[in-house]
Amino acid sequence: MAFRAPVTRLSGRVASRAAVPRHAPVIARFYSQAAAAPTSTMGEKVRSNFERDATLPCPDPAADSASAALVKEHAPFMVATYSRPPPVFVKGEGSYIWDIENRRYLDLTAGIAVNALGHSDPEFCKLIAQQAETLVHASNLYYNPWTGALSKLLVEKTLEAGCMHDATAVFVCNSGSEANEAGIKFARKVGKTIDPTGEKHEFVSFHGAFHGRTMGSLSATPNSKYQAPFSPMVPGFKYGTYNDVEGIKDLVTEKTCGVLVEPIQGEGGVNVASDEFLIALGKRCREVGAVLQYDEIQCGLSRTGDLWAHGRLPPEAHPDILTTAKALGNGFPIGATIVNKHVAEKIKVGDHGTTFGGNPLACRLAHYIVSRLADPAFQKDVVAKGAVFVKGFEQLRNKYPSLITEVRGRGLILGLQLTEDPAPIITAARERGLLVITAGANTLRFVPSLTISEQEIQEGLDILDEAIRTTRA
C-alpha cells in the first residue's frame, strides 16, 4: 500500500501532502494498521475523535492513530528518560514542524534553542550532503581542515563582537554537557597549577542553574530532582544565590578554582543575571585567582541579539572559559569550550580528549552556522523580533493579570512567569498548532528559531492567547 498522508485543514489552510516524505514504508505500515482497526470495537472512540478533530486544528493523536501505533511498537525498546506528548514529528521547515498525521505546528521551541536557523535550512542541508561525500570522521589523531577553521572563526568572531576580550583557543566536543565538563576539568587543572597541594579545588555554581547531565556538570546543577538519584555528587561543589552580590565574597574564596554561571538561566526559568552581579563575580574571581566560566549554551550565539550574552559587560567581567553548543550545530551534535591564554597554557597533551568531537562534518556545519549568526544585521533583527514578542506578552499580561506576573529575558530567549502550572496551556496550544515549553517553576519559555518572521510571531501570540483563554473557561 503506497503511503499517502491525509490532507488536514490547519487554521483555514490546507496542509500539503508533500510536507511528509512519501517514501516512508514504516510510517505507511502504521497508517495501514490504523485503517484496518475493527470499527465494531472502536466505533465510539472513532466518533469521539471525529468530534474532537472538528473543533481543534491539531488534536493530539488518538489511541487508534498511526502515531499511537508507532509509539506503541517503539517505546518498549527506549529507555524511559522522557515523558513525551502523543505527536510523532517527521518533517520541519523554517519555523514549522509536521507530525505523521500531516498536521503543521508553529515551533517556538526550536529543539530547545537549537535550531537557530530553523528546520531544514537549505544551505545547511547542502553542506551535510557535500561533506558526507567527502569526509565525516578521521579522529583527533590527525588534523582535518574544519576543526581548526571553526576554532579560528569562533575566536575571531568573539573578539570582533567585543566579547571575551582575551579568547585564544577552542576545544571542540559533542554537546553542552561535554563542553561544561571540559571547562570544569580545565578549571581544576588551573587550580592545581596555582596550588599543587590541591586545596584550590572548589567549584561554585548557583541555584536555578542547569549545566548538564554528566557527573561533573550535574554536580554544578543544584537541583535535587536531577541530583538525588545519582548522589553522591563529585565533591568540592558549592552553591550560591543567583544575583546575590553581597554573598559573593564569602562564596568565592582562595579555595575556589572555578565559578560556573549562566548569564541567563534558561532551564531555571529565564532568569537574567544583573550586570552588577556578573561584574562583581568577575572582580572576585580575579582577586582569588579563580577561573570564571560562562555557560552560554542556551543564551549565546546571538539569541540575545549579541553574539554572546555577556557582550555588553566590561572586560573585567569577561569569562576565562566560555561554553557553547545547541545553536552551534543547528541540530547536528557539537559543542565547544572557548578559553583564554591563562587557561590554554595550563592544558597539556593528554589532559582531555574526545573521539567524535571536532569531526569534519560537525565542524563544517558549525562554521557555516557561526558565520550566519555572527552577522550584525542578523543580530539586529533578533532584537527587533524580541521586541515584538515582549509587546505581545505585555498585552497578554494586562489581559490575564492573575495568571501572568512577569515577562523576562532578552532577544529571543524569553519567559512568561505564571501563577499556576502551565501544562494545560501547553496542551491547549499544541492542539491548536503551537509548540511551547516550560522552564523553572511555572514559567513558559520561548526560544524560537532566530529566523522566525514577525508574521509568525504574531500567529504564535494569537494561538497562545486562544490557548490561555480556553484554559480560563
Phi, psi and omega in degrees: 000125181288142181283124175225109180291145180290150174276129183235137178277130181236107179051043177088355180251147178269125179286136181286137175298334181292351181295334182246138181305135179282327181270078182222074185300324180295314179295318180301322180300323181286328172297318180298316180297318181295320181292330183274358182300137183293121182292337182295328182261349185237012185303312182295321180296316180297318180297319178295317178298321180298316180296319179293316181299332181287341183252346182236137180289329182224059180299144177304137181305138182280173183295339181258017184271167175297323179299312181296322179295319179295314180297318182299323180284323188271323188305320181299341182262002183249131175299130189278070179267352180226147171256111188250146172287171189293327185300146175244114186270138185232346182204145175224152176207119182063236180265010183243155179218144184243147176259178181302326180285002179068032175263138185261138180234140170279120189261103177262016177256331181049044179064032187064063175066025183264308186280068183298326178265015179082177178281137172056045174305127188303315181291322176302313180297320181295319181292324176302312182296316181298312184288327178297331178277351184255295179197121179266317187206139175221357180083162179278008173286346182225160173284151166222163187292336194264333178298313179292321180297318178294316180301315179299316181295317179300316180294313183297314181291327176296314179293318179300326182280357181077021179256163176026075193300340181243025176305135188232314189213166186224138168254123182260131182227210189242349186196172177293318177302317179294323179297316178292322179300318177298316180299320178297315178297318181298318180295321178297321179295319177299316179300321179293325179287329178285318181227094183299346179290341181090001179294329182271076185230353185288148180237138181247133170221186192228148177301139184093355183281155167222118184240356177138181186247349175291163190297324177290310181293329176292324178295337177269005181247090188283072177228115186299331179300322181274325187276319190306316182294345187237012180293157005282152178282173174298130183292156173100007181261135178237151183236135178242179180267125180300133179070014176268094183293319184296331184276354186296318185299316180283334183282314182260113187236184178297340178275353183280124176265333182205151175234126183245124184211145173265125174301329169225120179284115181280294182298331184285353178129018183057053177268129185261126176289138177286151176302320181301318181295312182291324177294316179295323179295316178298317180298317181292322178299320179294323181297320186256002179073031178266149177278129178263119182243121175262125174269102178247034182296321179260324187265354183269190180054052170074008179294332178270353186102348170248154180306313175236146186297337181272004190301333182277356182276154175290159184307328182294345178256004179287151184280161169272334179226136178229126181250144180215157175193233178035263185297341183302330181246358180052028180119340176271134187296120175194147174217166180209147177240111181265133183229158174267179184297324180305321179276313186303321184288346179271343184267125184248164178306129180096349181292330182205164181189176179198142179283308185270336184302134179083013179295150187302323181295308180299317184289325177294318177298314181296325178300315177297316184294315179298320178301319179290312187288337182278358181290121181303325179294320176300315181295323178298321178295324178299316179299315180297318180293323177299322179295324177296315177301310184299319178300315178295321179294321179295324177295319177294323179296321178291329181282327181233065186294335180279348181256313185257120185253338185201147172247124183234159173117184179216147177059237181246036164234100192228152180223142172251117178276124181252165178266001182211172179301124182281358186306314180298325179291319180298318178294314180298322178293315181300318182285356173248010173093027181227129178255121174225162182228175182254174173201149176055219181256110176059040178244130170273129184250137181235111179226066185288173171302142180289347179269004180303145180269161178295327177296319178292323177300315180295322176300316179296318179297320180295317179293320179299317178301315180296319180297316178296314181301320180298320182283348178278341185292000000 
